[in-house]
Amino acid sequence: MSEELSTNFKRMADVNRINVLLETMEKLDKIRDLHSLLGCILSESRLFCNADAGSIYLEENGKLKFSFVQNDTIFQNDILSNKYIYSNSSIPIDEKSIAGYAASTGKPLIIDDVYSIEKEKPYTFNAYFDEISSYHTRSMLVMPLKTRDDKVRGVLQLINCKNEKNEVCSFQKEDIYFIGQFAFYATAAIQRAIMLRELILGQVRLSGLRDPIETQSHVQRVASYAVEIYQQWAYNHQVPRGEVDSYKDILFISSMLHDVGKVGIPDSILKKNGKLTDEEFSTMKQHCVYGAKLFEGKSSTWEHMAYEIILNHHEKWNGTGYPGKIGSITHETMQFGPGKKSGEIPLSARIVSIADVYDALINKRTYKDPWEEDKVLFYIKSETGKHFDPEIADIFMQIQPTIKAIAGKWDTL
């Protein structure tokens, strides 16, 4: 092939990569939830460079917090792999680690072999994950995630580039340019997602001023349980990836608002240290309606899902839940109707129902001590087909390692 022809082919390849880059940037603009966004950023950047694995760190309180991981070799056939996403590990922002070096200097790195880093380099490779997983990291592309004003918000690591023969190879210098452009837009999207999550958590904190159990940790655990349950449900039902990603995006945000209606319940009931009377419990049930009123008639997809979750997450599979089949929720007073049954309850609410009950039982409340894990799981099994959708309950049991990882991540917020 002549040098001129080779150059033309390279230009065509670069144009194609630019088009893919632009399409991916447009995709990021549509994602609102941080968790879903990080997954998309990592999967798309890996696809762009044909990387086998990768991870994202986000800056938090002056450290790099491990925030997302993907690995096709290890996780491809492991439905429990998402437990690794919920690690609480963090590293200092200094030049001693590879990610820390990229964050502290603001410079990208290409490393051909992490086990052969020159001794004069200030950073070293931590082989701990390789050792516990029997994985072998070799090549890496490390990109700081920087804002428009050059502030580093995190680090994107791509691991083990693969060639057309599926052999591990080195990342190329031009990858630095393309991933650098992508990282700039990804950082902007991350900032937007963080702002939206803080806005939602602001409403949760408002609820928390009234209800001592409605904490940031509680709602983020419930939302995370819900997303993982849905992901496995979607896998079982062969839901297309694009639809799964979109649903997960709005499910996390909406789930965090499941009990926002408690702002309308009197303190004497919310903060009562003991069992509620029948009359008090009837008043407490109104929180589903109060919360749903905040989102009735809203046009965005996440607000619509918030409405259906808030209104229906206390319905039960066998029709004994509340508020049941009611008319307009705008009436000042209303009578609850017969409970919705099985498929009459929206999928989102059936998922949040089991997530909320589990978290309430496994954690301490003003009116109860935390239950032991075995007791909680026994209760969920006993209520399967009565309170809980049998399929959702089975999935919940199936992904217990991930559920436990989530509980551990947000147990101290």
C-alpha positions as CSV (number, residue, x, y, z in Angstrom):
1,M,0.0,0.0,0.0
2,S,1.4,3.4,-1.0
3,E,2.1,6.0,1.8
4,E,-0.6,8.3,0.3
5,L,-3.2,5.5,0.3
6,S,-2.3,4.6,3.8
7,T,-2.7,8.2,4.9
8,N,-6.1,8.4,3.3
9,F,-7.3,5.2,5.1
10,K,-6.1,6.7,8.4
11,R,-7.9,9.9,7.8
12,M,-11.1,8.0,7.0
13,A,-10.7,6.0,10.2
14,D,-10.2,9.2,12.2
15,V,-13.3,10.8,10.6
16,N,-15.3,7.7,11.6
17,R,-14.0,7.9,15.2
18,I,-14.9,11.6,15.3
19,N,-18.5,10.8,14.2
20,V,-18.7,8.1,16.9
21,L,-17.4,10.5,19.4
22,L,-20.0,13.1,18.5
23,E,-22.8,10.5,18.7
24,T,-21.6,9.4,22.1
25,M,-21.4,12.9,23.4
26,E,-25.1,13.4,22.4
27,K,-25.9,10.2,24.3
28,L,-24.3,11.5,27.5
29,D,-26.5,14.6,27.3
30,K,-29.6,12.5,27.8
31,I,-28.5,10.7,30.9
32,R,-29.5,12.3,34.2
33,D,-28.5,9.8,36.9
34,L,-24.8,9.7,38.0
35,H,-24.7,5.9,38.4
36,S,-26.1,5.3,34.9
37,L,-23.8,8.0,33.5
38,L,-20.6,6.5,34.9
39,G,-21.5,3.2,33.4
40,C,-22.2,4.7,30.0
41,I,-18.9,6.8,30.1
42,L,-16.9,3.7,30.9
43,S,-18.5,1.4,28.4
44,E,-18.4,3.9,25.6
45,S,-14.8,4.9,26.1
46,R,-13.8,1.2,26.4
47,L,-15.6,0.5,23.1
48,F,-13.9,3.4,21.5
49,C,-10.5,2.0,22.3
50,N,-11.5,-1.7,22.4
51,A,-10.4,-2.0,26.0
52,D,-11.1,-5.1,27.9
53,A,-11.7,-3.3,31.3
54,G,-11.7,0.0,33.0
55,S,-12.5,2.0,36.1
56,I,-13.6,5.5,37.1
57,Y,-12.5,7.4,40.2
58,L,-14.3,10.6,41.3
59,E,-12.7,13.3,43.4
60,E,-14.4,13.4,46.9
61,N,-13.1,15.2,49.9
62,G,-9.6,15.6,48.5
63,K,-9.3,11.9,47.6
64,L,-10.0,9.7,44.5
65,K,-13.0,7.5,45.3
66,F,-13.4,4.3,43.4
67,S,-16.7,4.8,41.7
68,F,-17.2,2.3,38.8
69,V,-15.6,-0.7,37.3
70,Q,-16.1,-2.9,34.2
71,N,-14.2,-6.0,33.1
72,D,-15.3,-8.2,30.3
73,T,-12.9,-11.0,31.0
74,I,-13.9,-11.4,34.7
75,F,-17.5,-10.2,34.7
76,Q,-18.9,-11.3,31.4
77,N,-20.6,-14.4,32.8
78,D,-20.9,-13.3,36.4
79,I,-24.3,-11.7,37.2
80,L,-23.0,-10.8,40.7
81,S,-20.1,-8.7,39.4
82,N,-21.9,-5.4,40.2
83,K,-20.9,-5.9,43.8
84,Y,-17.5,-4.5,42.8
85,I,-19.1,-1.2,41.8
86,Y,-20.0,-0.5,45.4
87,S,-16.5,-0.5,46.8
88,N,-15.7,2.2,49.3
89,S,-12.0,2.3,48.6
90,S,-10.2,5.5,47.9
91,I,-6.7,6.7,47.2
92,P,-4.8,9.9,47.9
93,I,-4.4,12.5,45.1
94,D,-0.6,12.3,44.8
95,E,2.0,11.0,42.4
96,K,2.5,7.6,44.0
97,S,-0.3,5.8,42.3
98,I,-1.2,5.8,38.6
99,A,-4.6,7.4,39.0
100,G,-3.3,9.7,41.7
101,Y,-0.5,10.9,39.3
102,A,-3.0,11.7,36.5
103,A,-5.2,13.6,39.0
104,S,-2.4,15.5,40.7
105,T,-0.6,16.5,37.5
106,G,-3.6,16.7,35.2
107,K,-1.6,14.8,32.6
108,P,-2.8,11.6,30.7
109,L,-0.7,8.5,30.7
110,I,-0.2,5.6,28.3
111,I,1.5,2.6,29.9
112,D,2.5,-0.3,27.7
113,D,3.1,-2.7,30.6
114,V,2.2,-1.8,34.2
115,Y,4.5,-4.5,35.5
116,S,7.5,-2.9,33.7
117,I,7.2,0.7,34.8
118,E,10.6,2.4,34.9
119,K,12.0,2.8,38.4
120,E,12.5,6.5,37.9
121,K,8.7,7.0,37.6
122,P,7.1,8.4,40.8
123,Y,4.1,6.1,40.4
124,T,3.7,2.3,40.8
125,F,1.1,-0.2,39.9
126,N,-1.0,-1.7,42.7
127,A,-1.5,-5.4,41.8
128,Y,-4.0,-6.1,44.5
129,F,-7.0,-6.5,42.2
130,D,-5.1,-8.7,39.8
131,E,-4.1,-10.9,42.7
132,I,-7.6,-11.4,44.2
133,S,-9.2,-11.9,40.7
134,S,-6.5,-13.8,38.8
135,Y,-6.7,-11.0,36.2
136,H,-3.6,-9.7,34.4
137,T,-3.5,-6.0,33.8
138,R,-0.9,-5.0,31.1
139,S,-1.6,-1.9,29.1
140,M,-3.4,1.2,30.4
141,L,-4.6,4.6,29.2
142,V,-5.3,7.0,32.1
143,M,-7.1,10.2,31.5
144,P,-7.8,12.9,34.1
145,L,-11.4,14.2,34.0
146,K,-11.0,17.9,34.0
147,T,-13.6,20.8,34.0
148,R,-13.5,23.8,31.8
149,D,-11.5,25.7,34.4
150,D,-8.9,22.9,34.6
151,K,-10.1,21.4,37.9
152,V,-9.7,17.6,38.1
153,R,-13.0,15.9,39.1
154,G,-11.8,12.3,38.6
155,V,-9.8,9.9,36.6
156,L,-10.8,7.5,33.8
157,Q,-8.7,4.3,33.4
158,L,-8.9,2.1,30.4
159,I,-7.2,-1.3,30.7
160,N,-5.8,-3.9,28.3
161,C,-6.4,-2.6,24.8
162,K,-7.1,-5.5,22.4
163,N,-6.3,-5.9,18.7
164,E,-8.3,-7.6,15.9
165,K,-7.0,-11.0,17.1
166,N,-8.3,-10.3,20.6
167,E,-4.8,-10.1,21.9
168,V,-3.8,-7.5,24.5
169,C,-1.8,-4.7,22.9
170,S,-0.7,-1.1,23.7
171,F,-2.9,1.9,23.4
172,Q,-2.0,4.3,20.7
173,K,-1.0,8.0,21.0
174,E,-4.0,9.1,19.0
175,D,-6.2,7.5,21.6
176,I,-5.0,10.2,24.0
177,Y,-6.6,12.9,21.7
178,F,-9.9,11.2,21.2
179,I,-10.4,10.0,24.8
180,G,-9.2,13.4,26.0
181,Q,-12.0,15.1,23.9
182,F,-14.5,12.6,25.2
183,A,-13.3,13.1,28.8
184,F,-14.0,16.8,28.6
185,Y,-17.6,16.3,27.7
186,A,-17.9,13.4,30.1
187,T,-16.8,15.6,33.0
188,A,-19.4,18.2,32.1
189,A,-22.1,15.5,32.1
190,I,-20.8,14.2,35.5
191,Q,-21.1,17.7,36.9
192,R,-24.7,18.0,35.7
193,A,-25.6,14.6,37.1
194,I,-24.0,15.5,40.5
195,M,-26.1,18.7,40.6
196,L,-29.3,16.8,39.9
197,R,-28.5,14.2,42.5
198,E,-27.8,16.9,45.0
199,L,-31.1,18.6,44.1
200,I,-32.9,15.3,44.8
201,L,-31.0,14.7,48.0
202,G,-31.9,18.3,49.0
203,Q,-35.6,17.2,48.9
204,V,-34.6,14.1,50.9
205,R,-32.8,16.2,53.5
206,L,-36.0,18.3,53.8
207,S,-37.9,15.1,54.5
208,G,-35.2,14.1,56.9
209,L,-35.9,17.2,59.0
210,R,-39.3,15.7,59.7
211,D,-38.7,12.0,59.5
212,P,-35.5,10.7,61.2
213,I,-35.3,7.5,59.0
214,E,-35.5,9.4,55.7
215,T,-31.8,9.8,55.4
216,Q,-29.5,10.2,52.4
217,S,-28.0,6.7,53.1
218,H,-31.5,5.1,53.2
219,V,-32.7,6.5,49.9
220,Q,-29.4,5.8,48.1
221,R,-29.4,2.3,49.3
222,V,-33.0,1.8,48.2
223,A,-32.3,3.3,44.8
224,S,-29.2,1.2,44.3
225,Y,-31.0,-2.0,45.4
226,A,-33.8,-1.1,42.9
227,V,-31.4,-0.5,40.0
228,E,-29.6,-3.9,40.5
229,I,-32.9,-5.8,40.8
230,Y,-34.2,-4.2,37.6
231,Q,-31.0,-4.9,35.8
232,Q,-31.3,-8.6,36.5
233,W,-35.0,-8.6,35.7
234,A,-34.2,-6.9,32.4
235,Y,-31.5,-9.5,31.6
236,N,-34.0,-12.3,32.4
237,H,-36.5,-10.7,30.0
238,Q,-34.0,-9.9,27.3
239,V,-34.7,-6.2,27.4
240,P,-32.6,-4.3,24.8
241,R,-29.6,-2.6,26.3
242,G,-30.7,0.9,25.3
243,E,-34.0,0.4,27.0
244,V,-32.3,-1.0,30.1
245,D,-29.9,2.0,30.4
246,S,-32.7,4.5,30.0
247,Y,-34.9,2.8,32.6
248,K,-32.1,2.5,35.1
249,D,-31.3,6.1,34.6
250,I,-34.7,7.3,35.7
251,L,-35.3,4.5,38.2
252,F,-32.4,5.6,40.5
253,I,-33.5,9.2,40.6
254,S,-37.2,8.4,41.1
255,S,-36.6,5.7,43.8
256,M,-34.8,8.2,46.0
257,L,-38.1,10.1,46.3
258,H,-40.3,7.2,47.4
259,D,-41.2,8.6,50.8
260,V,-41.0,12.4,50.1
261,G,-44.7,12.7,51.0
262,K,-43.8,12.2,54.7
263,V,-43.3,16.0,54.8
264,G,-47.1,16.1,55.1
265,I,-47.3,13.8,58.2
266,P,-47.4,15.3,61.7
267,D,-44.2,15.0,63.8
268,S,-46.2,13.2,66.6
269,I,-46.6,10.3,64.2
270,L,-43.3,10.4,62.3
271,K,-41.2,10.6,65.4
272,K,-43.3,8.4,67.7
273,N,-41.1,5.9,69.5
274,G,-43.4,2.9,69.4
275,K,-46.2,1.2,67.5
276,L,-48.7,3.5,65.8
277,T,-52.4,3.3,66.7
278,D,-54.8,2.4,63.9
279,E,-55.8,6.0,63.5
280,E,-52.2,7.1,63.4
281,F,-51.4,4.5,60.8
282,S,-54.3,5.6,58.7
283,T,-52.8,9.1,58.7
284,M,-49.3,7.7,57.9
285,K,-50.7,5.9,54.8
286,Q,-51.5,9.3,53.3
287,H,-47.8,10.0,52.7
288,C,-48.2,8.0,49.4
289,V,-50.8,10.5,48.2
290,Y,-49.1,13.6,49.5
291,G,-45.9,12.7,47.7
292,A,-47.6,11.7,44.5
293,K,-49.4,15.1,44.4
294,L,-46.0,16.7,43.9
295,F,-45.5,14.9,40.6
296,E,-49.0,14.6,39.2
297,G,-49.2,15.7,35.6
298,K,-45.5,16.2,35.3
299,S,-44.2,15.6,31.7
300,S,-40.6,14.3,32.2
301,T,-40.1,10.6,32.3
302,W,-38.3,10.6,35.7
303,E,-41.1,12.7,37.3
304,H,-43.7,10.3,35.9
305,M,-41.9,7.3,37.4
306,A,-41.5,9.2,40.7
307,Y,-45.3,9.6,40.7
308,E,-45.9,5.8,40.1
309,I,-43.3,4.7,42.7
310,I,-44.5,7.1,45.4
311,L,-48.1,6.3,45.0
312,N,-47.7,2.5,44.6
313,H,-44.7,1.3,46.6
314,H,-46.9,0.2,49.5
315,E,-49.2,-1.9,47.3
316,K,-48.9,-5.7,47.8
317,W,-48.8,-8.5,45.3
318,N,-52.0,-10.1,46.7
319,G,-54.0,-6.9,46.8
320,T,-53.8,-6.1,50.5
321,G,-51.7,-3.0,50.2
322,Y,-52.5,0.7,50.0
323,P,-53.7,3.2,48.8
324,G,-55.3,0.9,46.2
325,K,-57.6,1.8,43.3
326,I,-58.5,5.4,44.0
327,G,-59.9,8.3,42.0
328,S,-58.1,11.6,41.6
329,I,-55.5,12.3,44.2
330,T,-56.2,16.0,44.1
331,H,-59.2,15.7,46.4
332,E,-58.7,17.1,49.9
333,T,-60.0,13.9,51.5
334,M,-60.4,10.5,49.9
335,Q,-61.2,6.9,50.7
336,F,-58.6,4.3,49.8
337,G,-59.9,1.7,47.4
338,P,-59.3,-2.0,46.9
339,G,-55.6,-2.8,46.7
340,K,-53.9,-3.2,43.3
341,K,-52.8,-6.8,42.6
342,S,-49.8,-8.3,40.8
343,G,-49.3,-6.7,37.4
344,E,-51.7,-3.8,38.2
345,I,-48.8,-2.5,40.3
346,P,-46.1,-0.8,38.2
347,L,-42.9,-2.7,37.9
348,S,-40.9,0.2,39.4
349,A,-43.1,0.2,42.5
350,R,-42.9,-3.6,42.9
351,I,-39.1,-3.3,42.8
352,V,-38.9,-0.4,45.3
353,S,-41.3,-2.2,47.6
354,I,-38.9,-5.0,48.4
355,A,-35.9,-2.7,48.4
356,D,-37.6,-0.4,50.9
357,V,-38.8,-3.2,53.2
358,Y,-35.4,-4.9,53.3
359,D,-33.6,-1.7,54.1
360,A,-36.1,-0.8,56.9
361,L,-35.8,-4.2,58.5
362,I,-32.0,-4.6,58.3
363,N,-31.3,-1.1,59.8
364,K,-32.2,0.4,63.2
365,R,-35.3,2.6,63.4
366,T,-36.7,4.7,66.3
367,Y,-39.3,2.0,66.9
368,K,-37.1,-1.1,66.4
369,D,-33.6,-2.6,66.6
370,P,-32.0,-3.9,63.3
371,W,-33.0,-7.4,62.4
372,E,-30.4,-10.1,61.7
373,E,-29.8,-10.8,58.0
374,D,-31.2,-14.3,58.2
375,K,-34.4,-13.1,59.8
376,V,-34.9,-10.5,57.1
377,L,-34.4,-13.0,54.3
378,F,-36.7,-15.5,56.0
379,Y,-39.4,-12.8,56.2
380,I,-39.0,-11.8,52.5
381,K,-39.3,-15.5,51.5
382,S,-42.4,-15.9,53.7
383,E,-44.0,-12.8,52.1
384,T,-43.2,-13.8,48.5
385,G,-46.4,-14.1,46.6
386,K,-48.2,-12.1,49.3
387,H,-46.4,-8.8,49.8
388,F,-43.8,-9.3,47.1
389,D,-43.8,-10.1,43.4
390,P,-42.4,-13.7,43.4
391,E,-40.1,-13.0,40.4
392,I,-38.7,-9.9,42.0
393,A,-38.2,-11.6,45.3
394,D,-36.3,-14.5,43.6
395,I,-34.0,-11.9,41.8
396,F,-33.5,-10.2,45.2
397,M,-32.3,-13.4,46.7
398,Q,-30.1,-14.2,43.7
399,I,-28.1,-10.9,43.9
400,Q,-27.5,-10.9,47.6
401,P,-23.7,-10.3,47.3
402,T,-24.5,-7.1,45.4
403,I,-27.2,-6.1,47.9
404,K,-24.8,-6.6,50.8
405,A,-22.1,-4.5,49.0
406,I,-24.6,-1.7,48.6
407,A,-25.6,-1.8,52.3
408,G,-22.0,-1.6,53.2
409,K,-21.3,1.4,50.9
410,W,-23.9,3.6,52.4
411,D,-24.1,2.5,56.0
412,T,-22.3,5.6,57.4
413,L,-23.7,8.5,55.4
